[in-house]
Amino acid sequence: MAPVTEVSEEMYTLVERMYPLCRSITGDGVRATLDIVGEYIPLQVHEVPTGTQVLDWTVPQEWNIRDAYIADAAGHRVVDFAASSLHVLGYSVPVSKTMPLAELRAHLHTLPDHPTWVPYRTSYYQPEWGFCLAQETLDALPDGEYEVRIDSTLEDGHLTYAEHVVPGQVSDEVIVSCHVCHPSLANDNLAGIAVATFLARALAQETPYYTYRFIYAPGTIGAITWLARNAERINGVSPARAEPRAGGSVKHGLVLACAGDPGRLTYKRSRRGDAEIDRVLRHVLTASERPHCVIEFTPYGYDERQYCSPGFNLGVGSLTRTPYAGYPEYHTSADNLDFVSPEAMADTLAVCREAFAVLDRNRRYLNLSPYGEPQLGRRGLYDALGGRSDTKQAQMAMLWVLNLSDGEHSLLDVAERSGLPFDTVADAAGALHGAGLIKA
């Protein structure tokens, strides 16, 4: 696990600031969250009106909530939205009435197996109302009349999402996507938002080869909206014609979620299974000797399933620590600030940076002196390695790069076949390129 640093503490502080906000797939909670992220990196915020057709979906009405509670006969709030945004069923329609507990029970959600935890539940596309509470709280409620109030609005408005772009040397893009729709859940997905934000800041300090586009959008409907609005640009697909066009811009991608829990890192491959991002993440995780797991693509999970839908089929994988629904605290009040740590987020951030460093330097080269081994000594290449602690490795890397620079093998191919560190191979390629022995 990565040590605590100033950056890791800043990431945790960002999670702390976002944690109290009530987020959903639309509404002011999303805007407030993006306002906070916008203090760390500049964002371009998009507002898409209710009723807009986005692929097979329609942007829903906007939901906002001011207050909600269940009060007993004495006026005491036994369930209070002000204490936790999880207490209200997401997208609950407004309600104001008094009813007996026997009638109220049909609208209450608990976790009997974890009686002290509050579940996270939603009803985005079916008009409903309800409350979520601890089973022990429900068990303690006496029969009687209860005042029930949900002060919410569900009306025409907008779906909100945001983008941040780190310009690269080329216009080809790597997308990094995280969802911003979950309320007070620290790991799913505030930790992902924090890691994405500080990854963007780190890349902005460099001169990346690719252009990196960070997408902050509500889960499912937000990613679908982004895809609908960018379809012809991102990979030349026109959903209206259901046929590909040339010149797509998105070459690689990564969905970030569950980035701060204590579990081992898990990489979920893209639908393609052998996309360059898949190979890079597998290589980086294996070479780092971190505890990790690489799993195959399934059409269930986070927004990788939207980016990897067959019409788009983008090379987008997913990086988490413990995967969705893989830990008991998932979608409960136990996914709180104590469940995530600065060390875990720093470790996830480090893997992202290592992976993108490999992705940025991975090229195919052509040997310009392919007949026999070129004389490296008279070009000063061996002398240039004299001060390196890994001189022998560096020399071997040059020979491997020369041998496999046939226009078909990438530097990652060279590293995997030779067993040499990718950085050593990339440095060797840079030296050979500078000496005019290979070309990209």
TORKOL-4160 file (C-alpha; in steps of 0.2 Angstrom, whole numbers, padded with zeros to 4 digits, m for minus):
440
<pt num="1" X="0000" Y="0000" Z="0000"/>
<pt num="2" X="0006" Y="0017" Z="m0004"/>
<pt num="3" X="0012" Y="0028" Z="0011"/>
<pt num="4" X="0002" Y="0043" Z="0017"/>
<pt num="5" X="0008" Y="0059" Z="0008"/>
<pt num="6" X="0002" Y="0077" Z="0006"/>
<pt num="7" X="m0007" Y="0072" Z="m0010"/>
<pt num="8" X="m0016" Y="0057" Z="m0002"/>
<pt num="9" X="m0022" Y="0067" Z="0012"/>
<pt num="10" X="m0029" Y="0080" Z="0000"/>
<pt num="11" X="m0038" Y="0066" Z="m0009"/>
<pt num="12" X="m0046" Y="0061" Z="0008"/>
<pt num="13" X="m0050" Y="0079" Z="0012"/>
<pt num="14" X="m0059" Y="0080" Z="m0005"/>
<pt num="15" X="m0069" Y="0064" Z="m0001"/>
<pt num="16" X="m0074" Y="0072" Z="0016"/>
<pt num="17" X="m0080" Y="0088" Z="0008"/>
<pt num="18" X="m0091" Y="0078" Z="m0005"/>
<pt num="19" X="m0097" Y="0065" Z="0007"/>
<pt num="20" X="m0112" Y="0075" Z="0015"/>
<pt num="21" X="m0120" Y="0080" Z="m0001"/>
<pt num="22" X="m0136" Y="0071" Z="m0008"/>
<pt num="23" X="m0132" Y="0066" Z="m0025"/>
<pt num="24" X="m0143" Y="0057" Z="m0038"/>
<pt num="25" X="m0143" Y="0055" Z="m0057"/>
<pt num="26" X="m0149" Y="0073" Z="m0058"/>
<pt num="27" X="m0151" Y="0088" Z="m0047"/>
<pt num="28" X="m0142" Y="0101" Z="m0037"/>
<pt num="29" X="m0132" Y="0088" Z="m0027"/>
<pt num="30" X="m0122" Y="0084" Z="m0043"/>
<pt num="31" X="m0119" Y="0102" Z="m0047"/>
<pt num="32" X="m0113" Y="0105" Z="m0029"/>
<pt num="33" X="m0101" Y="0090" Z="m0031"/>
<pt num="34" X="m0094" Y="0097" Z="m0048"/>
<pt num="35" X="m0092" Y="0114" Z="m0040"/>
<pt num="36" X="m0081" Y="0106" Z="m0027"/>
<pt num="37" X="m0071" Y="0096" Z="m0040"/>
<pt num="38" X="m0070" Y="0112" Z="m0050"/>
<pt num="39" X="m0059" Y="0120" Z="m0036"/>
<pt num="40" X="m0046" Y="0107" Z="m0040"/>
<pt num="41" X="m0047" Y="0106" Z="m0059"/>
<pt num="42" X="m0056" Y="0117" Z="m0072"/>
<pt num="43" X="m0072" Y="0109" Z="m0078"/>
<pt num="44" X="m0083" Y="0111" Z="m0093"/>
<pt num="45" X="m0100" Y="0108" Z="m0086"/>
<pt num="46" X="m0114" Y="0102" Z="m0098"/>
<pt num="47" X="m0133" Y="0103" Z="m0095"/>
<pt num="48" X="m0144" Y="0092" Z="m0105"/>
<pt num="49" X="m0163" Y="0096" Z="m0104"/>
<pt num="50" X="m0176" Y="0084" Z="m0098"/>
<pt num="51" X="m0184" Y="0074" Z="m0113"/>
<pt num="52" X="m0168" Y="0074" Z="m0123"/>
<pt num="53" X="m0167" Y="0058" Z="m0133"/>
<pt num="54" X="m0150" Y="0049" Z="m0129"/>
<pt num="55" X="m0148" Y="0033" Z="m0138"/>
<pt num="56" X="m0162" Y="0022" Z="m0132"/>
<pt num="57" X="m0165" Y="0032" Z="m0117"/>
<pt num="58" X="m0173" Y="0049" Z="m0113"/>
<pt num="59" X="m0166" Y="0062" Z="m0100"/>
<pt num="60" X="m0178" Y="0061" Z="m0085"/>
<pt num="61" X="m0185" Y="0074" Z="m0075"/>
<pt num="62" X="m0173" Y="0083" Z="m0062"/>
<pt num="63" X="m0175" Y="0078" Z="m0044"/>
<pt num="64" X="m0171" Y="0089" Z="m0029"/>
<pt num="65" X="m0174" Y="0087" Z="m0011"/>
<pt num="66" X="m0174" Y="0099" Z="0003"/>
<pt num="67" X="m0180" Y="0089" Z="0019"/>
<pt num="68" X="m0187" Y="0072" Z="0023"/>
<pt num="69" X="m0192" Y="0064" Z="0040"/>
<pt num="70" X="m0203" Y="0051" Z="0049"/>
<pt num="71" X="m0209" Y="0059" Z="0065"/>
<pt num="72" X="m0218" Y="0050" Z="0080"/>
<pt num="73" X="m0233" Y="0056" Z="0089"/>
<pt num="74" X="m0222" Y="0067" Z="0100"/>
<pt num="75" X="m0214" Y="0076" Z="0085"/>
<pt num="76" X="m0197" Y="0067" Z="0087"/>
<pt num="77" X="m0189" Y="0063" Z="0070"/>
<pt num="78" X="m0185" Y="0044" Z="0071"/>
<pt num="79" X="m0178" Y="0045" Z="0053"/>
<pt num="80" X="m0171" Y="0061" Z="0047"/>
<pt num="81" X="m0164" Y="0065" Z="0030"/>
<pt num="82" X="m0153" Y="0079" Z="0038"/>
<pt num="83" X="m0143" Y="0065" Z="0047"/>
<pt num="84" X="m0139" Y="0056" Z="0031"/>
<pt num="85" X="m0144" Y="0057" Z="0013"/>
<pt num="86" X="m0146" Y="0038" Z="0013"/>
<pt num="87" X="m0162" Y="0039" Z="0023"/>
<pt num="88" X="m0173" Y="0043" Z="0008"/>
<pt num="89" X="m0176" Y="0032" Z="m0007"/>
<pt num="90" X="m0167" Y="0041" Z="m0021"/>
<pt num="91" X="m0179" Y="0050" Z="m0033"/>
<pt num="92" X="m0194" Y="0049" Z="m0020"/>
<pt num="93" X="m0209" Y="0059" Z="m0025"/>
<pt num="94" X="m0215" Y="0071" Z="m0013"/>
<pt num="95" X="m0226" Y="0065" Z="0001"/>
<pt num="96" X="m0234" Y="0073" Z="0016"/>
<pt num="97" X="m0246" Y="0063" Z="0027"/>
<pt num="98" X="m0249" Y="0054" Z="0043"/>
<pt num="99" X="m0251" Y="0035" Z="0043"/>
<pt num="100" X="m0250" Y="0020" Z="0055"/>
<pt num="101" X="m0234" Y="0010" Z="0056"/>
<pt num="102" X="m0242" Y="m0005" Z="0048"/>
<pt num="103" X="m0245" Y="0005" Z="0032"/>
<pt num="104" X="m0229" Y="0014" Z="0033"/>
<pt num="105" X="m0219" Y="m0002" Z="0033"/>
<pt num="106" X="m0222" Y="m0005" Z="0014"/>
<pt num="107" X="m0211" Y="0010" Z="0011"/>
<pt num="108" X="m0197" Y="0006" Z="0023"/>
<pt num="109" X="m0180" Y="m0002" Z="0017"/>
<pt num="110" X="m0168" Y="m0011" Z="0030"/>
<pt num="111" X="m0154" Y="m0024" Z="0030"/>
<pt num="112" X="m0159" Y="m0037" Z="0042"/>
<pt num="113" X="m0142" Y="m0046" Z="0041"/>
<pt num="114" X="m0134" Y="m0030" Z="0046"/>
<pt num="115" X="m0146" Y="m0022" Z="0058"/>
<pt num="116" X="m0135" Y="m0006" Z="0062"/>
<pt num="117" X="m0133" Y="m0001" Z="0044"/>
<pt num="118" X="m0144" Y="0009" Z="0032"/>
<pt num="119" X="m0146" Y="0003" Z="0014"/>
<pt num="120" X="m0144" Y="0014" Z="m0001"/>
<pt num="121" X="m0160" Y="0012" Z="m0013"/>
<pt num="122" X="m0167" Y="0021" Z="m0028"/>
<pt num="123" X="m0182" Y="0022" Z="m0039"/>
<pt num="124" X="m0176" Y="0032" Z="m0054"/>
<pt num="125" X="m0188" Y="0027" Z="m0067"/>
<pt num="126" X="m0204" Y="0022" Z="m0057"/>
<pt num="127" X="m0213" Y="0035" Z="m0046"/>
<pt num="128" X="m0211" Y="0029" Z="m0028"/>
<pt num="129" X="m0207" Y="0036" Z="m0011"/>
<pt num="130" X="m0199" Y="0028" Z="0003"/>
<pt num="131" X="m0186" Y="0028" Z="0018"/>
<pt num="132" X="m0170" Y="0018" Z="0022"/>
<pt num="133" X="m0166" Y="0015" Z="0040"/>
<pt num="134" X="m0157" Y="0003" Z="0051"/>
<pt num="135" X="m0166" Y="m0013" Z="0056"/>
<pt num="136" X="m0163" Y="m0009" Z="0074"/>
<pt num="137" X="m0172" Y="0007" Z="0072"/>
<pt num="138" X="m0187" Y="m0001" Z="0064"/>
<pt num="139" X="m0188" Y="m0014" Z="0077"/>
<pt num="140" X="m0188" Y="m0001" Z="0091"/>
<pt num="141" X="m0203" Y="0009" Z="0083"/>
<pt num="142" X="m0219" Y="0006" Z="0093"/>
<pt num="143" X="m0236" Y="0004" Z="0084"/>
<pt num="144" X="m0245" Y="0021" Z="0081"/>
<pt num="145" X="m0247" Y="0035" Z="0069"/>
<pt num="146" X="m0232" Y="0043" Z="0061"/>
<pt num="147" X="m0230" Y="0059" Z="0051"/>
<pt num="148" X="m0221" Y="0056" Z="0035"/>
<pt num="149" X="m0214" Y="0070" Z="0025"/>
<pt num="150" X="m0203" Y="0071" Z="0009"/>
<pt num="151" X="m0200" Y="0089" Z="0003"/>
<pt num="152" X="m0194" Y="0085" Z="m0015"/>
<pt num="153" X="m0197" Y="0090" Z="m0032"/>
<pt num="154" X="m0197" Y="0080" Z="m0048"/>
<pt num="155" X="m0199" Y="0092" Z="m0063"/>
<pt num="156" X="m0192" Y="0097" Z="m0080"/>
<pt num="157" X="m0174" Y="0102" Z="m0078"/>
<pt num="158" X="m0157" Y="0095" Z="m0084"/>
<pt num="159" X="m0145" Y="0081" Z="m0082"/>
<pt num="160" X="m0128" Y="0088" Z="m0077"/>
<pt num="161" X="m0111" Y="0081" Z="m0082"/>
<pt num="162" X="m0093" Y="0088" Z="m0083"/>
<pt num="163" X="m0077" Y="0086" Z="m0093"/>
<pt num="164" X="m0059" Y="0090" Z="m0090"/>
<pt num="165" X="m0046" Y="0089" Z="m0104"/>
<pt num="166" X="m0028" Y="0087" Z="m0102"/>
<pt num="167" X="m0020" Y="0091" Z="m0119"/>
<pt num="168" X="m0008" Y="0079" Z="m0126"/>
<pt num="169" X="0005" Y="0079" Z="m0141"/>
<pt num="170" X="m0008" Y="0070" Z="m0152"/>
<pt num="171" X="m0027" Y="0072" Z="m0152"/>
<pt num="172" X="m0030" Y="0054" Z="m0149"/>
<pt num="173" X="m0039" Y="0052" Z="m0133"/>
<pt num="174" X="m0039" Y="0042" Z="m0117"/>
<pt num="175" X="m0055" Y="0044" Z="m0107"/>
<pt num="176" X="m0056" Y="0042" Z="m0088"/>
<pt num="177" X="m0073" Y="0040" Z="m0082"/>
<pt num="178" X="m0081" Y="0040" Z="m0065"/>
<pt num="179" X="m0099" Y="0042" Z="m0059"/>
<pt num="180" X="m0105" Y="0056" Z="m0048"/>
<pt num="181" X="m0123" Y="0050" Z="m0044"/>
<pt num="182" X="m0121" Y="0041" Z="m0027"/>
<pt num="183" X="m0125" Y="0050" Z="m0011"/>
<pt num="184" X="m0115" Y="0047" Z="0005"/>
<pt num="185" X="m0105" Y="0032" Z="m0001"/>
<pt num="186" X="m0086" Y="0036" Z="0002"/>
<pt num="187" X="m0079" Y="0021" Z="m0008"/>
<pt num="188" X="m0093" Y="0020" Z="m0021"/>
<pt num="189" X="m0089" Y="0032" Z="m0029"/>
<pt num="190" X="m0081" Y="0047" Z="m0020"/>
<pt num="191" X="m0064" Y="0039" Z="m0019"/>
<pt num="192" X="m0065" Y="0036" Z="m0038"/>
<pt num="193" X="m0069" Y="0055" Z="m0041"/>
<pt num="194" X="m0054" Y="0060" Z="m0030"/>
<pt num="195" X="m0042" Y="0048" Z="m0038"/>
<pt num="196" X="m0048" Y="0054" Z="m0056"/>
<pt num="197" X="m0046" Y="0072" Z="m0050"/>
<pt num="198" X="m0028" Y="0071" Z="m0044"/>
<pt num="199" X="m0024" Y="0060" Z="m0059"/>
<pt num="200" X="m0029" Y="0074" Z="m0070"/>
<pt num="201" X="m0019" Y="0086" Z="m0059"/>
<pt num="202" X="m0003" Y="0075" Z="m0061"/>
<pt num="203" X="m0005" Y="0073" Z="m0079"/>
<pt num="204" X="m0007" Y="0092" Z="m0082"/>
<pt num="205" X="0011" Y="0094" Z="m0074"/>
<pt num="206" X="0018" Y="0083" Z="m0088"/>
<pt num="207" X="0018" Y="0083" Z="m0107"/>
<pt num="208" X="0007" Y="0067" Z="m0111"/>
<pt num="209" X="0008" Y="0059" Z="m0128"/>
<pt num="210" X="m0011" Y="0056" Z="m0128"/>
<pt num="211" X="m0025" Y="0069" Z="m0124"/>
<pt num="212" X="m0034" Y="0064" Z="m0108"/>
<pt num="213" X="m0052" Y="0067" Z="m0106"/>
<pt num="214" X="m0060" Y="0065" Z="m0089"/>
<pt num="215" X="m0078" Y="0062" Z="m0088"/>
<pt num="216" X="m0088" Y="0065" Z="m0072"/>
<pt num="217" X="m0106" Y="0059" Z="m0076"/>
<pt num="218" X="m0121" Y="0050" Z="m0067"/>
<pt num="219" X="m0120" Y="0032" Z="m0069"/>
<pt num="220" X="m0128" Y="0023" Z="m0084"/>
<pt num="221" X="m0139" Y="0038" Z="m0090"/>
<pt num="222" X="m0124" Y="0050" Z="m0089"/>
<pt num="223" X="m0112" Y="0039" Z="m0098"/>
<pt num="224" X="m0126" Y="0035" Z="m0111"/>
<pt num="225" X="m0129" Y="0054" Z="m0113"/>
<pt num="226" X="m0110" Y="0057" Z="m0116"/>
<pt num="227" X="m0109" Y="0043" Z="m0129"/>
<pt num="228" X="m0125" Y="0050" Z="m0138"/>
<pt num="229" X="m0118" Y="0067" Z="m0139"/>
<pt num="230" X="m0100" Y="0062" Z="m0144"/>
<pt num="231" X="m0104" Y="0046" Z="m0154"/>
<pt num="232" X="m0097" Y="0051" Z="m0171"/>
<pt num="233" X="m0082" Y="0059" Z="m0164"/>
<pt num="234" X="m0076" Y="0046" Z="m0152"/>
<pt num="235" X="m0075" Y="0031" Z="m0163"/>
<pt num="236" X="m0083" Y="0036" Z="m0179"/>
<pt num="237" X="m0100" Y="0027" Z="m0175"/>
<pt num="238" X="m0116" Y="0035" Z="m0180"/>
<pt num="239" X="m0130" Y="0027" Z="m0170"/>
<pt num="240" X="m0143" Y="0034" Z="m0182"/>
<pt num="241" X="m0135" Y="0024" Z="m0196"/>
<pt num="242" X="m0128" Y="0010" Z="m0185"/>
<pt num="243" X="m0112" Y="0010" Z="m0196"/>
<pt num="244" X="m0094" Y="0014" Z="m0192"/>
<pt num="245" X="m0085" Y="0029" Z="m0199"/>
<pt num="246" X="m0066" Y="0032" Z="m0200"/>
<pt num="247" X="m0056" Y="0044" Z="m0189"/>
<pt num="248" X="m0062" Y="0040" Z="m0171"/>
<pt num="249" X="m0053" Y="0049" Z="m0157"/>
<pt num="250" X="m0055" Y="0038" Z="m0142"/>
<pt num="251" X="m0041" Y="0025" Z="m0142"/>
<pt num="252" X="m0041" Y="0019" Z="m0124"/>
<pt num="253" X="m0051" Y="0021" Z="m0108"/>
<pt num="254" X="m0053" Y="0017" Z="m0090"/>
<pt num="255" X="m0068" Y="0018" Z="m0078"/>
<pt num="256" X="m0063" Y="0022" Z="m0060"/>
<pt num="257" X="m0073" Y="0016" Z="m0045"/>
<pt num="258" X="m0071" Y="0009" Z="m0028"/>
<pt num="259" X="m0054" Y="0016" Z="m0027"/>
<pt num="260" X="m0051" Y="0018" Z="m0008"/>
<pt num="261" X="m0056" Y="0002" Z="0001"/>
<pt num="262" X="m0043" Y="m0009" Z="0009"/>
<pt num="263" X="m0045" Y="m0023" Z="m0004"/>
<pt num="264" X="m0032" Y="m0028" Z="m0017"/>
<pt num="265" X="m0033" Y="m0020" Z="m0034"/>
<pt num="266" X="m0044" Y="m0027" Z="m0047"/>
<pt num="267" X="m0044" Y="m0024" Z="m0066"/>
<pt num="268" X="m0058" Y="m0029" Z="m0077"/>
<pt num="269" X="m0054" Y="m0031" Z="m0095"/>
<pt num="270" X="m0063" Y="m0022" Z="m0109"/>
<pt num="271" X="m0075" Y="m0031" Z="m0120"/>
<pt num="272" X="m0062" Y="m0034" Z="m0133"/>
<pt num="273" X="m0051" Y="m0042" Z="m0120"/>
<pt num="274" X="m0035" Y="m0039" Z="m0129"/>
<pt num="275" X="m0036" Y="m0020" Z="m0130"/>
<pt num="276" X="m0020" Y="m0011" Z="m0127"/>
<pt num="277" X="m0026" Y="m0004" Z="m0110"/>
<pt num="278" X="m0030" Y="m0022" Z="m0105"/>
<pt num="279" X="m0012" Y="m0027" Z="m0108"/>
<pt num="280" X="m0005" Y="m0012" Z="m0100"/>
<pt num="281" X="m0014" Y="m0014" Z="m0084"/>
<pt num="282" X="m0010" Y="m0032" Z="m0083"/>
<pt num="283" X="0008" Y="m0029" Z="m0086"/>
<pt num="284" X="0009" Y="m0014" Z="m0073"/>
<pt num="285" X="0000" Y="m0024" Z="m0060"/>
<pt num="286" X="0011" Y="m0040" Z="m0062"/>
<pt num="287" X="0027" Y="m0030" Z="m0063"/>
<pt num="288" X="0023" Y="m0020" Z="m0048"/>
<pt num="289" X="0020" Y="m0036" Z="m0038"/>
<pt num="290" X="0005" Y="m0028" Z="m0029"/>
<pt num="291" X="m0008" Y="m0040" Z="m0024"/>
<pt num="292" X="m0021" Y="m0039" Z="m0038"/>
<pt num="293" X="m0033" Y="m0048" Z="m0049"/>
<pt num="294" X="m0037" Y="m0047" Z="m0067"/>
<pt num="295" X="m0055" Y="m0052" Z="m0072"/>
<pt num="296" X="m0064" Y="m0054" Z="m0088"/>
<pt num="297" X="m0077" Y="m0042" Z="m0095"/>
<pt num="298" X="m0095" Y="m0045" Z="m0090"/>
<pt num="299" X="m0109" Y="m0033" Z="m0096"/>
<pt num="300" X="m0113" Y="m0029" Z="m0078"/>
<pt num="301" X="m0105" Y="m0017" Z="m0066"/>
<pt num="302" X="m0100" Y="0002" Z="m0069"/>
<pt num="303" X="m0100" Y="0012" Z="m0085"/>
<pt num="304" X="m0087" Y="0001" Z="m0094"/>
<pt num="305" X="m0103" Y="m0008" Z="m0100"/>
<pt num="306" X="m0109" Y="0007" Z="m0109"/>
<pt num="307" X="m0092" Y="0011" Z="m0117"/>
<pt num="308" X="m0090" Y="m0007" Z="m0122"/>
<pt num="309" X="m0108" Y="m0009" Z="m0129"/>
<pt num="310" X="m0106" Y="m0018" Z="m0145"/>
<pt num="311" X="m0109" Y="m0003" Z="m0156"/>
<pt num="312" X="m0095" Y="0007" Z="m0148"/>
<pt num="313" X="m0084" Y="m0007" Z="m0142"/>
<pt num="314" X="m0071" Y="0005" Z="m0135"/>
<pt num="315" X="m0055" Y="m0001" Z="m0127"/>
<pt num="316" X="m0061" Y="0004" Z="m0110"/>
<pt num="317" X="m0057" Y="m0007" Z="m0094"/>
<pt num="318" X="m0062" Y="m0004" Z="m0076"/>
<pt num="319" X="m0050" Y="m0002" Z="m0061"/>
<pt num="320" X="m0057" Y="m0004" Z="m0044"/>
<pt num="321" X="m0050" Y="m0011" Z="m0027"/>
<pt num="322" X="m0064" Y="m0023" Z="m0021"/>
<pt num="323" X="m0076" Y="m0024" Z="m0036"/>
<pt num="324" X="m0094" Y="m0018" Z="m0035"/>
<pt num="325" X="m0105" Y="m0029" Z="m0023"/>
<pt num="326" X="m0089" Y="m0038" Z="m0018"/>
<pt num="327" X="m0089" Y="m0031" Z="0000"/>
<pt num="328" X="m0103" Y="m0031" Z="0013"/>
<pt num="329" X="m0102" Y="m0012" Z="0015"/>
<pt num="330" X="m0107" Y="m0010" Z="m0003"/>
<pt num="331" X="m0122" Y="0002" Z="m0005"/>
<pt num="332" X="m0124" Y="0004" Z="0014"/>
<pt num="333" X="m0120" Y="0017" Z="0027"/>
<pt num="334" X="m0105" Y="0007" Z="0032"/>
<pt num="335" X="m0097" Y="0013" Z="0016"/>
<pt num="336" X="m0092" Y="0028" Z="0026"/>
<pt num="337" X="m0076" Y="0039" Z="0029"/>
<pt num="338" X="m0069" Y="0026" Z="0040"/>
<pt num="339" X="m0070" Y="0013" Z="0026"/>
<pt num="340" X="m0058" Y="0022" Z="0014"/>
<pt num="341" X="m0040" Y="0028" Z="0017"/>
<pt num="342" X="m0028" Y="0040" Z="0010"/>
<pt num="343" X="m0015" Y="0025" Z="0008"/>
<pt num="344" X="m0028" Y="0015" Z="m0003"/>
<pt num="345" X="m0032" Y="0030" Z="m0014"/>
<pt num="346" X="m0014" Y="0034" Z="m0016"/>
<pt num="347" X="m0010" Y="0016" Z="m0021"/>
<pt num="348" X="m0024" Y="0017" Z="m0034"/>
<pt num="349" X="m0018" Y="0034" Z="m0041"/>
<pt num="350" X="0000" Y="0027" Z="m0042"/>
<pt num="351" X="m0006" Y="0012" Z="m0053"/>
<pt num="352" X="m0015" Y="0024" Z="m0064"/>
<pt num="353" X="0000" Y="0035" Z="m0066"/>
<pt num="354" X="0011" Y="0019" Z="m0070"/>
<pt num="355" X="m0001" Y="0012" Z="m0082"/>
<pt num="356" X="m0003" Y="0029" Z="m0092"/>
<pt num="357" X="0016" Y="0031" Z="m0092"/>
<pt num="358" X="0017" Y="0014" Z="m0101"/>
<pt num="359" X="0003" Y="0018" Z="m0112"/>
<pt num="360" X="0010" Y="0035" Z="m0117"/>
<pt num="361" X="0027" Y="0028" Z="m0122"/>
<pt num="362" X="0021" Y="0012" Z="m0130"/>
<pt num="363" X="0026" Y="0013" Z="m0148"/>
<pt num="364" X="0030" Y="0002" Z="m0163"/>
<pt num="365" X="0047" Y="0005" Z="m0171"/>
<pt num="366" X="0055" Y="0000" Z="m0187"/>
<pt num="367" X="0074" Y="m0005" Z="m0187"/>
<pt num="368" X="0083" Y="0006" Z="m0200"/>
<pt num="369" X="0098" Y="m0006" Z="m0200"/>
<pt num="370" X="0090" Y="m0023" Z="m0200"/>
<pt num="371" X="0104" Y="m0033" Z="m0209"/>
<pt num="372" X="0115" Y="m0039" Z="m0195"/>
<pt num="373" X="0117" Y="m0030" Z="m0178"/>
<pt num="374" X="0122" Y="m0012" Z="m0180"/>
<pt num="375" X="0138" Y="m0006" Z="m0171"/>
<pt num="376" X="0132" Y="0002" Z="m0156"/>
<pt num="377" X="0149" Y="0006" Z="m0149"/>
<pt num="378" X="0154" Y="0018" Z="m0163"/>
<pt num="379" X="0138" Y="0028" Z="m0160"/>
<pt num="380" X="0142" Y="0030" Z="m0142"/>
<pt num="381" X="0127" Y="0021" Z="m0136"/>
<pt num="382" X="0137" Y="0009" Z="m0125"/>
<pt num="383" X="0147" Y="0023" Z="m0117"/>
<pt num="384" X="0130" Y="0033" Z="m0114"/>
<pt num="385" X="0125" Y="0018" Z="m0103"/>
<pt num="386" X="0141" Y="0018" Z="m0092"/>
<pt num="387" X="0134" Y="0027" Z="m0077"/>
<pt num="388" X="0118" Y="0017" Z="m0076"/>
<pt num="389" X="0116" Y="0004" Z="m0062"/>
<pt num="390" X="0107" Y="m0007" Z="m0074"/>
<pt num="391" X="0120" Y="m0006" Z="m0088"/>
<pt num="392" X="0118" Y="m0024" Z="m0093"/>
<pt num="393" X="0099" Y="m0023" Z="m0093"/>
<pt num="394" X="0100" Y="m0007" Z="m0104"/>
<pt num="395" X="0112" Y="m0016" Z="m0116"/>
<pt num="396" X="0100" Y="m0031" Z="m0118"/>
<pt num="397" X="0085" Y="m0019" Z="m0120"/>
<pt num="398" X="0094" Y="m0011" Z="m0135"/>
<pt num="399" X="0097" Y="m0028" Z="m0143"/>
<pt num="400" X="0079" Y="m0033" Z="m0140"/>
<pt num="401" X="0072" Y="m0017" Z="m0147"/>
<pt num="402" X="0083" Y="m0018" Z="m0162"/>
<pt num="403" X="0078" Y="m0036" Z="m0165"/>
<pt num="404" X="0059" Y="m0033" Z="m0163"/>
<pt num="405" X="0057" Y="m0016" Z="m0171"/>
<pt num="406" X="0049" Y="m0023" Z="m0187"/>
<pt num="407" X="0034" Y="m0012" Z="m0187"/>
<pt num="408" X="0023" Y="m0025" Z="m0179"/>
<pt num="409" X="0030" Y="m0027" Z="m0161"/>
<pt num="410" X="0026" Y="m0013" Z="m0148"/>
<pt num="411" X="0038" Y="m0009" Z="m0134"/>
<pt num="412" X="0026" Y="m0018" Z="m0122"/>
<pt num="413" X="0029" Y="m0033" Z="m0133"/>
<pt num="414" X="0047" Y="m0031" Z="m0131"/>
<pt num="415" X="0046" Y="m0029" Z="m0112"/>
<pt num="416" X="0035" Y="m0045" Z="m0110"/>
<pt num="417" X="0045" Y="m0056" Z="m0122"/>
<pt num="418" X="0062" Y="m0051" Z="m0115"/>
<pt num="419" X="0057" Y="m0050" Z="m0096"/>
<pt num="420" X="0064" Y="m0033" Z="m0095"/>
<pt num="421" X="0056" Y="m0018" Z="m0086"/>
<pt num="422" X="0046" Y="m0007" Z="m0098"/>
<pt num="423" X="0055" Y="0009" Z="m0093"/>
<pt num="424" X="0072" Y="0001" Z="m0097"/>
<pt num="425" X="0065" Y="m0004" Z="m0114"/>
<pt num="426" X="0057" Y="0013" Z="m0118"/>
<pt num="427" X="0074" Y="0021" Z="m0113"/>
<pt num="428" X="0083" Y="0010" Z="m0125"/>
<pt num="429" X="0071" Y="0014" Z="m0139"/>
<pt num="430" X="0073" Y="0033" Z="m0135"/>
<pt num="431" X="0092" Y="0031" Z="m0137"/>
<pt num="432" X="0091" Y="0021" Z="m0153"/>
<pt num="433" X="0079" Y="0033" Z="m0160"/>
<pt num="434" X="0090" Y="0047" Z="m0156"/>
<pt num="435" X="0105" Y="0038" Z="m0164"/>
<pt num="436" X="0095" Y="0036" Z="m0180"/>
<pt num="437" X="0094" Y="0017" Z="m0179"/>
<pt num="438" X="0075" Y="0016" Z="m0178"/>
<pt num="439" X="0060" Y="0026" Z="m0182"/>
<pt num="440" X="0042" Y="0027" Z="m0176"/>
